[in-house]
């Protein structure tokens, strides 16, 4: 409690407390905002920009509450102003942007009142701290909204008049599957739509400096294409921290991963669809790239470039990650534990299944004696609780989820502690033909 402190010092203490949980607070506010302004949460790119903007606004207000700045002078952070540009480029109405700030002000005010109430029990100190902080909050938000309105209108004017808007509108029609003369669209985009199509999506965290972000994305995509022996591609910004691209024609897609996995900027990630033939190839490959990106967004340590071909099975089944976790837990039973021993057993089982059920090939790949592989397989089967040959496909899928997303797919508790001795007595373990 800070009842013995003056209101201004009590505000500083409360702001320090909230600053320590700033990341969690940002996510909490963004999730609450989603229910009131759903148009900002219809794609992953805009969700990240909402979170970045919320982070910037809360961080600015906490610097005011901590007496580092005044509400009249605190800088409006770059990620806050970038959000207005992103909204304008998506042609979301200005009223939605203003509504978002009204809702955000209400949500933050409630949160701040809770923090003050938690630390201040003296009613007079609480009321004075509330009045002072709310006065500062209103001054800051008036400044922000006024600037964002101007930024939004300028960006919308530039966007609507520019070539980017025409190209974006045409690409949007192609992605919706609208009927149109393909040759005419190819000329408008300077891109051969009759050729096979390979789509890419590049993205980075929003840092607010829009031109720098877009330049980094273009550079990364150009490097990926160049590494695969491609000299040109169609590129289109999708917001302020995402770039879409398409390569027309046949080329060695394996070189995308071989040469494209060495980025100059490690913050830029790329997902690539498969090379698709046919009238709807432009849309299909793009949707594959987006699915691959969706998988990447749930990985703990994703590769710089991810091919849809490498994650196609997971992408097909992983629309509901909560259900995926439940599926893993149900399927693997006690083998779904966050222990080193369980991880060893899962890896042995995964390799065994990948090698077509051959213990000889699995032992060679794992560099261990075949009897050790047999012992581990029997132990894994015991923990699963069901004969492997009855649930083989489900077990393979569950192991694939764990291999792709790591321990996040496993239950948080690890009740199982195996009495497991690696390299068990070979005489005690007679080989079994069924495994």
N, C-alpha and C positions, 0 to 999 in steps of 0.2 A: 504494500500500500504506500501511497505517496501523499497522504493527507497533510503532512506537515510542510509540504513544499507549496510555493505559490503556483497558481494555475499554469503560468507559462513554463515553469520547470517540470510540472507534472505532465504537460503535453510532450515535452522532450523525452521523458522516460517512456511514455506510452508509444511514441513514434519509434524509439529504439527497439521496443519489443516487437512492433509490427514489421520493422525492417528486417529483423532476423528471420521472418517467415515470408519474405516478400514473394518468393517463387510460388509457394503454396497459395498465398492470397490471390495472386494473379490468376492462377488456374481456377480457383474457387469463384472469383468474380466473373470470369469468362463463361463458366458453366451456367451460372445463374443468369447471365445476360442472354444466353442462347434461347431461353424460354420466352423472352420478351421481344427479341429482334432476330427471328430465325433465319432471315435472308443472309445474315453474316456468317452462318454456320453450315452453308450448303456445300462447301468444298474445303478441303484440307488447307489449301493455300491461304484462304481468307481467315480461317480459324487461327492460323499462326500469326497473321497480322493483327487480328483482334487481341490476341494474348500479348503480342509485343507492344501494342498501343496501351493496353491496360497496365502493363509493367511500367512503361514510361510515365504515364500519368500518376500512378501511385508513388513511384520513386520520386517524382518531382514534388508531390504534396508532402511526402515524409521529410524531404530536405527543408521544406518550409516549416513544418512542425518541429524539426530539430534545430531551428533558428540558423540554418546555413544560408538560407535565401529568404527573401520576402515574396509574397504572392504576386506582387506587381513586377518583380524582376527575375523570378526564377525562369531559367531558359525552358522553352517548350521543346522537348526532345525530338530528335529526328524521326524516331519510329512513330511518334504521335502524328506528325505532319504527313509521313508517308502513308498512313492509313487512309487519309482523305483522298490521296491519289489513287490508291487501290480501289476504293469505293467508286470513285468517278470512272475509272477504266472499266469497271464491271457494269456501269450504267445503273447502279443502284441509286434510287432517289435521295436527294439531299435530306429530305424529311426523315429517312431512315437513319442517317448519320446523326442528326440532331436527337432523334428519339433514343438512339443508343447512349448518347451522353446523358440524357435525362435519367434513363434507367440506371446507368452506371453511377451517376451521382447519388441516387437513392440507395443503391446497394452498398457503395463505399461508406455513405453516411451511417447506415445501420451497423456496418462492421466497426467503424471508428467509435461509435457510441458504445458498442459492446466492450471494446478495448478500454475506453475510459472508465466504464462502470466496473470493470474487473480490477482496475488499479486504484480507483478513487472512491472511497466510501463517504467522505464528507460532502454533503449535498451542495454547499455553497461553492466549494472548489470545483466540483463536477460541473455545475451549471456555468461557471465562469470559463472553465476549460472548453466546454461545449460551444459556448458563444464565440470565443476567440477563434477556435479552430474552424468552425463553420463559416465565419466571416472570411477567413483566409481561403477556404475551399471555394466559396462563391466567386471571389475575385479571380482566382486562378482559372476556374472553369469558364467564366465569362471571356477571359483572354483567349483561352484555347478554342472555344467554339467560334469566336469571331475570326480567328486566323484560319481555322479549318474550313469555314464557309468560303473564304477567299481562295484558299488552296484548291478546294473542290471545284469551284466554278472555273478557275483558270485551267485546271487539268482537264475538265470535261470539254471545255472549248477547244483545247489543243487536240484532245483525243478525237473528237467528232470531226474536226477539220482535216486530220492527218490521214496519210495513207494507211497507217496502222489500223485505223478503224475499219476501213474498207476491207483490208485483208482479214482482220479478225471476224468481220461479219460473214465473209465468204467461207472462212474456215469453220465458223459456227454452223453454217448451213450444211457443209459437208459432214460434220460430226453428228448432226441431227439426222442425216440421211435424206435431206430434202432433194427432190429431183432437180437436176440442172444440167445444162450442156457441159460435159466434161472437158471438151477441148477449149471452150471459152473460159472455164474456171482455171484450166492449166495456164492459159495465156495471162490471165489476171494475176495469178500467183507466181508466174514464172517457175512452174514446177510441174513435171510430167505426172499427171494423176493416173494415166493408163499404165504406167510402169509399176512393178512391185513396190510396196511401201514398207519402210521400217521407221517406226516412230520412236522418239526419245523424249524424255522429260528430265529437265535439270532444275534443281532447286537448292536454296540455301536458307539459312535462318535470316529473318528480317533484322537488319541493322539500321534501317531508316534512310541510308544514302542510296536512293533509288538508282541513279545512273551508274554508280559504282557496282551495285549488285547486278544490274542487268548486263553490264560489260563483263563481269566475271563469269556469268552464266554463258554468254555468247562465246567467250574465250574457251571455256571448258568444252562446250559442245563442238566447237571447231577443232579442238585438239582430239576429241574422240573420233570425229569423222576422218580427220587427217590420218590418224593411226590405223584406221581401217581402209585407207586408200581412197577415201571419198573426198572430192574437191569442193562440193557445194551441197547445200541443203536449204530447206525452207525453215526459217525460225520465226517464232511469234511469241512476244511476251504474254504471260498469263498472270497478271498482277505485277507486283513489284519485286517478288523474290522467286519467281518461277518462269521458266522458258520452255515452250514446246518446240519440237523440231521433227522434220520428216526427211528421210533420205529416199530418193527415187532410184529404182534400178536394183540389179543383182550385185552383191558384193559378199565378201567373206565375213559373215557376222561374227565368227569366232574371234576375229581380230579386234572387234569392239572391246571385248573383255581383256584380250591379251595386251593390247596397246593403250586402251582407254582407261585402264585401271591405275594409271600413274598420274594423279592430278597435281597441277601446280598449286591449286587452292584446295586444301583438304576439306573445307567447309562446304564445297559444292558436291552434291551427290547426283548421280544420273541413273535413270532406269530406262531400259530399252525394250520395246515390243519385238515380236518376231517379224521376219520378213513375210509379208502376206501378199498373195496374188488375187486379182479379181476386182470387180467394180467397187466393192466396199472396203478395199484394203486400207485406204487412208484412215477410216474410222476404226476398223478392227485392230490394227496395230497400235493405234493411239490408246484404245481402251486397254490393251494388254500392258502397255507401258504404265498406265495409271494404276492397274492392278499390282504390277510389280512394285511400284512406288509405295502403294498402300502396305504391302508386306514389309518393305524396307523401313517404313515409319515405325514399325513395332519391333525392329531388331535392336539389340543393345549396341552392337558394334558392326554396322553394315559396311559392306565393301564400297569403294568409291563408285563402282558401276555394277549394276545388277541387271542381268538378262531375264526377261520373262520366262524364257525356256528353262531356266534353272530353278524358278520358283513357281512354275505354272500350277503344280498340284496344290501347294500351299495357298496360292492366290485364289484358286477355285473354291477352297473349303474354309478360308479364314475370314469370312465376312463378319463373323461374330466371335470375337476373341474370348469373351467370357465363356461361351459354350465350348470353344476349342479347349480351354483349360479344363472344363468339366469332362470333356471327352477324354483328354489325356489321363486325368485322374481315374476315371471309370475303367479305362482300357488297361492301363499299366498297373493298377492296384498299388501294392506296397513297393513296386519298382519305381513309382513316381515320387521319389524322395530326393531332397537336396543334400545328399551326402556323397562323398568321394567314392564310396564303395558302390552305391547305386549307379553313379555315373559310369563307373567301369563296366558294370554289368550291362547297362543300356548300350554303351558303345560296342561291346562285344556282340550283343544281339543285333544291333543295327548293321554291323559289317557282315555278320553271318547271313542276314536276310539279303543284303545287297549282293552277296556272292552266290545267290541262288540256293542257299541252304547247304553249301559245301563247307564242312568244318576244315577240310584241308586248305582250301583257298583262304578261308577266314584266318586260320592260324598263320599262313604265310604273310598275309597282309598285316596282321597284328604283331608279327614277330614273336610268337609265343607257341609253346607246345600244344599239340592238338588236344591232349587230355585236359589242359587248362581251359581251352575253349569249351570243351564238353562240360566241364564242371561249372563254368560260368553260365552256360546256356541252361543247364538244369536248375541252377540257383535262380536265374531270372524267371524261368517258367514257374517255379514254386511261388515266387513273389507276385507274379501276375495272377496266379490262382486258377488259370484255365489253360488246358493244353494248347500249345502254340499253333498246332495245325488247325485248330477250330477258329482261331481269331487272328490269323496271320495278317490279313490285309489291314484290319483295325490297328494291330500292333505296329505294323510298318508306318502307318499314317501318324500314329501317336509319337513314335520315335522321330519321324520327320519334323513334326511340330517342335519337339524339344531341341532337335539339332539346329533348326532355323532360328528359334526365338530364345533359346537358352532356358535358364531356370525360371524365367517369368511364366513359363507354361506349367510349372510344377506347383503343387500346394505349398503354402508357406511353412507348414509344420513338417517335420521329418521324424516320425515316430519310429521308423525302422532303423535298427543298428544291426547289421548282419554279422554273424560269426563266420567271417569269410577269410580264408587263408589262400592267397594267390599261389599258384604252382602246387596244388594239392597232390597228395600221394598218387602216382600214376597207377599203382597196383590196386588202389582202392576204388578206382574209377574205370570200370571196363567200358570201352567204346560201345556206343549204341548206334545201330544202323539207322534208326529213325531220326537221328539228329545229325 
